[in-house]
Amino acid sequence: MVQAYILIQTEVGKASTVAETISKIPGVMQAEDVTGPYDVIVRAQAETVDELGRLVVARVQQVEGITRTLTCPVVHL
């Protein structure tokens, strides 16, 4: 199982709607509005890195109101 944090920038005033929409996507464990350089932080999981990439590109990035994403895979050192 691969997990990642997805840091999301949104259009002004869209953070709550984006977080709510993303929280309903299968594979998303949590989606929260935050303050700072990013507007929403998502924790997601998938079986493989490729599947995680498809989740981000095909599902998350298609949500209306998103302007940029940064995916940070979780590592266990």
Secondary structure, DSSP 8 states (H G I E B T S, - for coil): -EEEEEEEEESTT-HHHHHHHHTTSTTEEEEEE--SS-SEEEEEEESSHHHHHHIIIIIITTSTTEEEEEEEE----
